[in-house]
Amino acid sequence: MLSRIKAAAICLLASAVAALTSGCTVIPADISELETPPKLSADQQAIVKALEAHIGDKPNFKFPLEGDYRSAFIMKDLDHDGTTNVIAFYSASGSSASSPHIAVLDKVGDSWQATCDISSEGNEIDSIEFGDFNGDGHDDMAVGWRTFNSTDLTLIVYTRTGKAFTKTKLGTFTKMKTLDMDGNGKTDILLFKLDSDIKQAAARLISFRNGKLTAVSSSPLDSTVTSYSGVYITKLKGGDNAVLIDGVKSENKFITEIIGYKNGQLISPLYDNDKHTVNSTMRFVDYRCTDIDKDGYVEVPMPVELPYVRNKDDTNKVWLVRWNIFDSASNTWTPKLSCLMNYNEGYYFKYPKKWDSNVTVSRQDGDSTWVFCEWDAKNNKYGKTLFSINVYSESIWNTISVNEPIYKIAEKNGTVYAVKFDQHKSDSEYALTLDEISSNFRLLY
């Protein structure tokens, strides 16, 4: 049950991203090798034929490895003239190991034509971002090329002029985001760079100044981070633009850093200049930033361990996650939500304030059954059971007797989420009604 739900959630998320960012069906790397090739639309077939005519062979499609755009085709109006362009990633030969190219196709009459072909600057296309970097009203492309590893990528910006692109090489980076960081109406490029050789890390802002793209500001980052797991554009409390970046320090140490912009400079408000680290967001479980309450602000997780009975494998642990946003005016955190995250089963449960230090969770059957109960601190054990949240397949749910004190509170994709009470109603002061439980329960996906 656990792995099936997790896999389904990942597949659904990937499909949604592909649909939203590319506007087309994701095409496998080599269509000819599939027993049953995907059914392409007439327009997609015409694009494939145009590429074949352009390279004189069948294209072997490539995919950006990271970022928001991971489709072989990206449909985008680069000129903002109401006409869609196609950005296609492919290799020019039959070998999937050959260097990737980027072709830009325009629709001429009723047919597609390749109007520009960009040669490879690496072994793989790591990521691609779009934005009007020079303020001319056209979208340009920022491409991260990967040659040897995922922390030392080459950034090249391709600025569109008519049907051609001008290439500007802008150094190396590890992660990239595009946004109007300085509020001047042009899209900026924010780069994050890890340099493990010299134990340094920094954020660098690329902006269009004096007729060219150039680095205009930088700010140090935690030098002990070994990799980045997520980058998020958001606003801080008060409305300032910011970018959050989740970092991995070691196997079980994780942090979130903040990059903002003030008085013409990048700032890193959480960075400790003396220790060259960020410790205020340290956590020991890989929970990542998200807009948990769907209010448009990305929150930072700060998990605290709930009391639990230790077992041999220490698998009973459950974390209470306090989600916060940063107030740049006061340099303090503002709490938004406290909840228990069941990522494996795809839900979270809001933790009532009256439960603080008094109610915990006993995990059973992996994460498919969470038993909410009092915590007996004196004897270091679980106390009175309040209720449990159980996850069932639809077929199993249909076999459960209607006489049992169990109630469905949610259902999605063949999975049923139910609340089960003991035969005898709990007399605990921390007990919740069925309505209160339903109100505190939220699906993640």
C-alpha positions as CSV (number, residue, x, y, z in Angstrom):
1,M,0.0,0.0,0.0
2,L,2.7,2.4,1.1
3,S,4.9,2.1,-2.0
4,R,2.0,2.1,-4.4
5,I,0.6,5.4,-3.1
6,K,4.0,7.0,-3.1
7,A,4.7,5.9,-6.6
8,A,1.3,7.1,-7.8
9,A,1.8,10.5,-6.2
10,I,5.2,10.9,-7.9
11,C,3.7,9.8,-11.3
12,L,0.8,12.2,-10.9
13,L,3.1,15.1,-10.0
14,A,5.5,14.4,-12.9
15,S,2.6,14.3,-15.3
16,A,1.2,17.5,-14.0
17,V,4.5,19.3,-14.3
18,A,5.0,18.0,-17.9
19,A,1.6,19.1,-18.9
20,L,1.8,22.5,-17.4
21,T,5.3,23.4,-18.5
22,S,5.5,21.8,-21.9
23,G,2.0,21.9,-23.2
24,C,2.5,18.6,-24.9
25,T,2.8,14.8,-24.5
26,V,6.1,13.7,-23.1
27,I,7.9,11.8,-25.9
28,P,10.3,8.9,-25.1
29,A,13.9,9.2,-26.1
30,D,13.6,6.9,-29.1
31,I,10.1,6.4,-30.4
32,S,11.2,3.7,-32.9
33,E,12.3,1.4,-30.1
34,L,8.9,1.2,-28.4
35,E,6.7,-1.8,-29.1
36,T,3.7,0.5,-29.1
37,P,4.8,4.1,-29.8
38,P,2.7,6.9,-28.1
39,K,0.0,8.4,-30.1
40,L,1.1,11.8,-31.1
41,S,-1.2,14.6,-32.2
42,A,-1.1,15.8,-35.8
43,D,0.9,18.9,-34.7
44,Q,3.4,16.8,-32.8
45,Q,3.9,14.4,-35.8
46,A,4.5,17.5,-37.9
47,I,7.2,18.7,-35.5
48,V,8.9,15.3,-35.6
49,K,8.9,15.4,-39.4
50,A,10.3,18.9,-39.4
51,L,13.2,17.8,-37.1
52,E,13.8,14.8,-39.4
53,A,14.0,17.1,-42.4
54,H,16.3,19.4,-40.4
55,I,18.9,16.8,-39.4
56,G,18.4,14.3,-42.2
57,D,17.7,11.5,-39.7
58,K,15.3,10.4,-37.1
59,P,15.8,12.5,-33.9
60,N,16.8,10.8,-30.7
61,F,14.9,13.0,-28.2
62,K,16.7,14.3,-25.1
63,F,15.3,15.7,-21.8
64,P,16.5,18.3,-19.4
65,L,17.5,16.5,-16.2
66,E,16.4,19.1,-13.7
67,G,14.1,22.1,-13.3
68,D,10.5,22.8,-14.3
69,Y,10.9,21.9,-17.9
70,R,11.6,18.2,-18.5
71,S,9.9,17.4,-21.7
72,A,11.5,16.7,-25.1
73,F,9.3,19.5,-26.5
74,I,8.5,22.9,-24.9
75,M,5.7,24.9,-26.5
76,K,6.4,28.6,-25.8
77,D,5.6,32.0,-27.4
78,L,9.2,33.4,-27.3
79,D,8.3,36.6,-29.2
80,H,5.0,37.3,-27.4
81,D,3.4,37.7,-30.8
82,G,0.7,35.2,-30.3
83,T,2.5,32.5,-32.3
84,T,3.8,29.4,-30.5
85,N,7.4,28.3,-30.9
86,V,8.8,24.9,-30.2
87,I,12.0,24.2,-28.4
88,A,13.1,20.6,-29.0
89,F,16.0,18.7,-27.4
90,Y,17.5,16.0,-29.5
91,S,20.8,14.3,-30.5
92,A,21.8,14.4,-34.1
93,S,22.7,10.8,-34.5
94,G,21.1,7.4,-33.7
95,S,23.2,7.1,-30.5
96,S,21.6,8.3,-27.3
97,A,25.2,9.0,-26.0
98,S,25.8,11.7,-28.6
99,S,25.8,15.4,-27.6
100,P,22.4,17.1,-27.3
101,H,21.2,19.9,-29.5
102,I,18.5,22.5,-29.0
103,A,16.3,23.2,-32.1
104,V,13.9,26.1,-32.2
105,L,11.0,25.6,-34.6
106,D,8.6,28.2,-35.9
107,K,5.3,27.6,-37.7
108,V,5.5,28.9,-41.3
109,G,2.1,28.7,-42.9
110,D,0.8,25.2,-42.0
111,S,4.1,23.6,-41.5
112,W,6.9,23.7,-38.9
113,Q,10.4,24.7,-39.8
114,A,13.6,24.6,-37.7
115,T,14.8,28.2,-37.7
116,C,17.7,27.9,-35.3
117,D,19.9,25.0,-34.0
118,I,22.0,25.4,-30.9
119,S,25.0,23.1,-30.6
120,S,25.9,21.3,-27.4
121,E,28.0,22.9,-24.7
122,G,28.1,19.7,-22.6
123,N,27.2,16.0,-22.4
124,E,23.6,16.7,-21.1
125,I,21.1,19.5,-20.7
126,D,20.7,19.9,-17.0
127,S,18.0,22.6,-17.0
128,I,16.4,25.4,-18.9
129,E,14.7,28.6,-17.8
130,F,13.0,31.4,-19.7
131,G,12.8,35.1,-19.2
132,D,13.0,38.5,-20.7
133,F,16.6,39.2,-19.5
134,N,17.3,42.3,-21.5
135,G,13.9,43.9,-21.4
136,D,13.2,43.8,-25.2
137,G,9.9,42.1,-24.9
138,H,11.1,38.7,-26.1
139,D,11.8,35.6,-23.9
140,D,15.4,34.4,-23.9
141,M,16.7,31.0,-22.7
142,A,19.1,30.3,-19.8
143,V,20.5,26.8,-20.3
144,G,22.5,24.8,-17.8
145,W,24.8,22.4,-19.5
146,R,26.2,19.4,-17.6
147,T,29.6,17.9,-18.5
148,F,31.0,16.0,-15.5
149,N,28.8,16.4,-12.5
150,S,25.7,18.0,-11.2
151,T,27.4,20.7,-9.0
152,D,29.6,22.3,-11.7
153,L,27.2,23.3,-14.5
154,T,27.9,25.8,-17.3
155,L,25.4,28.6,-17.7
156,I,24.8,30.0,-21.2
157,V,22.1,32.5,-22.0
158,Y,20.7,32.6,-25.5
159,T,19.2,36.0,-26.3
160,R,16.7,36.0,-29.2
161,T,17.1,38.5,-32.0
162,G,14.8,37.8,-34.9
163,K,15.2,34.1,-35.7
164,A,18.8,34.0,-34.3
165,F,20.2,33.7,-30.8
166,T,23.2,35.5,-29.3
167,K,25.2,33.3,-26.9
168,T,26.5,34.7,-23.6
169,K,28.6,32.4,-21.3
170,L,28.1,33.3,-17.6
171,G,30.3,30.9,-15.6
172,T,29.3,27.9,-13.5
173,F,26.6,27.1,-11.0
174,T,24.9,24.3,-9.1
175,K,21.2,25.4,-9.1
176,M,19.4,28.2,-10.9
177,K,16.2,30.2,-10.6
178,T,14.9,33.1,-12.8
179,L,12.8,36.0,-11.3
180,D,12.7,39.7,-11.1
181,M,14.8,39.9,-8.0
182,D,15.5,43.7,-8.1
183,G,12.0,44.8,-9.2
184,N,13.2,46.6,-12.4
185,G,10.9,44.8,-14.7
186,K,13.6,42.6,-16.3
187,T,14.1,38.9,-15.4
188,D,17.2,38.2,-13.4
189,I,19.1,34.9,-13.0
190,L,19.9,33.8,-9.4
191,L,22.7,31.2,-9.3
192,F,23.7,29.0,-6.4
193,K,27.2,27.5,-6.5
194,L,28.8,24.8,-4.3
195,D,32.5,24.5,-4.5
196,S,33.5,21.4,-2.5
197,D,37.2,21.8,-3.4
198,I,37.6,25.1,-1.5
199,K,34.7,24.5,0.9
200,Q,32.8,27.6,-0.3
201,A,29.2,28.3,-1.4
202,A,27.6,31.5,-2.7
203,A,24.5,33.0,-4.4
204,R,25.2,35.2,-7.4
205,L,22.7,37.6,-9.1
206,I,23.0,38.0,-12.9
207,S,21.2,41.1,-14.2
208,F,21.1,43.2,-17.4
209,R,23.1,46.3,-16.8
210,N,24.8,48.8,-19.2
211,G,23.7,46.8,-22.2
212,K,24.9,43.3,-21.1
213,L,24.2,40.5,-18.7
214,T,26.6,40.6,-15.8
215,A,27.0,39.5,-12.1
216,V,25.9,42.4,-10.0
217,S,25.8,41.0,-6.5
218,S,26.7,37.9,-4.4
219,S,26.1,36.6,-1.0
220,P,27.8,33.7,1.0
221,L,25.9,30.5,1.7
222,D,26.5,27.7,4.1
223,S,29.9,26.2,3.2
224,T,29.2,22.8,4.8
225,V,26.3,22.0,2.5
226,T,27.1,19.1,0.1
227,S,24.1,19.3,-2.2
228,Y,20.8,21.3,-2.8
229,S,17.5,19.5,-2.9
230,G,15.1,22.2,-3.7
231,V,14.8,25.9,-4.7
232,Y,11.6,27.9,-4.2
233,I,10.6,31.4,-5.2
234,T,8.4,33.1,-2.6
235,K,7.8,36.2,-0.6
236,L,8.7,36.8,3.0
237,K,6.3,38.2,5.6
238,G,6.0,41.9,4.6
239,G,6.1,41.2,0.9
240,D,9.8,41.1,0.0
241,N,10.9,38.8,-2.8
242,A,13.0,35.9,-1.7
243,V,14.3,32.5,-2.8
244,L,14.5,29.6,-0.3
245,I,17.0,26.8,-1.0
246,D,17.0,23.4,0.9
247,G,20.5,22.1,1.5
248,V,21.9,18.7,2.6
249,K,24.7,18.9,5.0
250,S,25.2,15.2,5.7
251,E,23.1,12.0,5.6
252,N,20.8,13.2,8.4
253,K,21.3,17.0,8.6
254,F,19.3,19.4,6.5
255,I,18.8,23.2,6.4
256,T,17.0,25.9,4.5
257,E,18.8,29.1,3.5
258,I,17.2,32.4,2.4
259,I,18.4,34.8,-0.2
260,G,16.7,38.2,-0.4
261,Y,17.5,41.6,-1.9
262,K,17.9,44.8,-0.1
263,N,19.6,48.2,-0.9
264,G,20.8,46.9,-4.3
265,Q,22.5,43.8,-2.8
266,L,21.7,40.1,-2.2
267,I,21.3,39.3,1.5
268,S,21.4,36.0,3.4
269,P,19.7,36.8,6.7
270,L,20.2,33.4,8.2
271,Y,23.9,33.2,7.5
272,D,26.4,33.2,10.4
273,N,29.4,35.2,9.2
274,D,31.6,33.9,12.0
275,K,30.9,30.2,11.5
276,H,30.1,30.4,7.7
277,T,27.0,28.2,8.3
278,V,23.3,28.3,8.8
279,N,22.0,26.6,11.9
280,S,18.7,28.2,12.7
281,T,16.8,25.9,10.3
282,M,18.8,22.7,11.1
283,R,16.7,19.5,11.1
284,F,17.4,15.8,11.2
285,V,14.8,14.6,8.8
286,D,14.5,15.4,5.1
287,Y,11.4,17.6,5.2
288,R,11.5,20.3,2.5
289,C,9.9,23.7,2.0
290,T,6.4,23.8,0.6
291,D,3.3,26.1,0.6
292,I,1.7,23.8,3.2
293,D,-1.5,26.0,3.6
294,K,-1.8,27.0,0.0
295,D,-1.7,30.8,0.8
296,G,1.0,31.6,-1.8
297,Y,3.9,31.7,0.7
298,V,6.4,28.9,0.9
299,E,6.9,27.8,4.5
300,V,10.0,26.4,6.1
301,P,9.7,23.1,8.1
302,M,11.0,23.0,11.6
303,P,10.4,19.4,12.9
304,V,10.4,18.5,16.6
305,E,10.4,14.9,17.8
306,L,7.3,13.6,19.5
307,P,7.8,11.3,22.4
308,Y,7.7,7.6,21.5
309,V,8.6,4.2,22.7
310,R,11.9,3.2,21.2
311,N,12.2,-0.1,19.4
312,K,15.2,-2.1,18.0
313,D,15.2,-0.3,14.6
314,D,14.0,3.0,16.0
315,T,11.1,3.1,13.5
316,N,8.5,4.4,15.9
317,K,9.6,8.0,15.6
318,V,7.1,10.6,14.4
319,W,7.8,14.3,13.9
320,L,5.6,17.3,14.7
321,V,6.4,19.8,12.0
322,R,6.1,23.5,12.7
323,W,5.8,25.4,9.5
324,N,7.1,29.0,9.5
325,I,7.7,32.0,7.3
326,F,10.5,34.5,7.8
327,D,9.8,38.2,8.7
328,S,12.6,40.2,7.1
329,A,11.7,43.4,9.0
330,S,12.3,41.8,12.4
331,N,14.5,38.9,11.4
332,T,12.2,36.5,13.2
333,W,10.1,33.5,12.3
334,T,6.3,33.6,12.2
335,P,4.5,30.3,12.9
336,K,1.9,29.3,10.3
337,L,0.9,25.7,11.0
338,S,1.8,22.7,13.2
339,C,1.0,19.3,11.9
340,L,2.0,15.7,11.6
341,M,3.2,14.8,8.1
342,N,2.5,11.3,6.7
343,Y,4.3,11.6,3.4
344,N,4.2,7.9,2.7
345,E,0.4,7.8,2.9
346,G,-0.1,11.2,1.4
347,Y,-1.7,13.3,4.2
348,Y,-1.1,15.6,7.1
349,F,-3.0,16.1,10.3
350,K,-3.1,19.5,12.1
351,Y,-1.9,19.2,15.7
352,P,-4.3,21.0,18.1
353,K,-2.6,23.4,20.6
354,K,-4.3,21.6,23.5
355,W,-2.3,18.5,22.6
356,D,1.1,20.1,23.2
357,S,3.4,17.7,25.1
358,N,0.5,15.4,25.9
359,V,-0.5,13.6,22.7
360,T,1.7,11.5,20.4
361,V,1.4,9.0,17.7
362,S,2.2,5.3,17.6
363,R,3.0,4.1,14.1
364,Q,1.7,0.6,13.1
365,D,1.9,-1.3,9.9
366,G,4.5,1.1,8.6
367,D,2.6,4.3,8.1
368,S,-0.8,2.9,7.1
369,T,-2.1,3.1,10.7
370,W,-1.3,6.0,13.0
371,V,-2.7,5.6,16.5
372,F,-3.2,9.0,18.3
373,C,-2.8,8.5,22.0
374,E,-1.9,10.3,25.2
375,W,1.7,10.2,26.3
376,D,2.5,8.9,29.8
377,A,5.6,10.8,30.5
378,K,6.0,9.4,34.0
379,N,6.3,5.8,32.8
380,N,7.6,6.7,29.3
381,K,4.9,4.8,27.5
382,Y,1.8,5.3,25.3
383,G,-1.3,6.1,27.3
384,K,-5.1,6.2,26.4
385,T,-5.9,5.8,22.8
386,L,-7.9,8.6,21.3
387,F,-8.4,7.3,17.7
388,S,-6.5,6.0,14.8
389,I,-6.2,7.0,11.1
390,N,-6.1,4.0,8.9
391,V,-5.4,3.8,5.1
392,Y,-7.0,1.1,3.1
393,S,-7.3,0.1,-0.5
394,E,-10.8,0.4,-1.8
395,S,-11.2,-3.3,-2.1
396,I,-10.2,-3.9,1.5
397,W,-12.4,-1.0,2.7
398,N,-15.5,-2.7,1.1
399,T,-15.0,-5.8,3.3
400,I,-15.1,-3.9,6.6
401,S,-18.2,-4.4,8.6
402,V,-20.6,-1.4,8.9
403,N,-20.9,-2.2,12.6
404,E,-17.3,-1.3,13.3
405,P,-16.7,2.2,14.8
406,I,-14.8,3.3,11.7
407,Y,-15.6,6.2,9.4
408,K,-14.4,7.3,6.0
409,I,-13.0,10.9,6.0
410,A,-11.4,11.0,2.5
411,E,-10.9,9.0,-0.6
412,K,-8.6,9.4,-3.6
413,N,-7.4,7.2,-6.4
414,G,-8.7,4.0,-5.0
415,T,-7.4,4.7,-1.5
416,V,-9.7,5.2,1.5
417,Y,-8.7,7.2,4.6
418,A,-10.7,6.3,7.7
419,V,-10.9,7.2,11.4
420,K,-11.3,4.4,13.9
421,F,-12.5,4.8,17.5
422,D,-12.3,2.2,20.3
423,Q,-15.5,0.4,21.1
424,H,-15.7,2.5,24.2
425,K,-15.5,6.2,23.6
426,S,-12.4,7.9,25.0
427,D,-13.0,10.0,28.1
428,S,-9.7,11.8,27.6
429,E,-9.6,15.6,27.9
430,Y,-7.6,15.5,24.6
431,A,-10.3,13.6,22.6
432,L,-11.6,15.0,19.3
433,T,-14.9,14.6,17.7
434,L,-15.3,13.1,14.2
435,D,-16.0,16.5,12.8
436,E,-12.8,17.9,14.4
437,I,-10.7,15.1,13.1
438,S,-12.1,15.5,9.6
439,S,-11.4,19.2,9.8
440,N,-7.8,18.7,10.8
441,F,-7.1,16.0,8.1
442,R,-5.7,17.1,4.8
443,L,-4.5,15.2,1.7
444,L,-1.1,16.2,0.4
445,Y,-1.5,15.2,-3.3
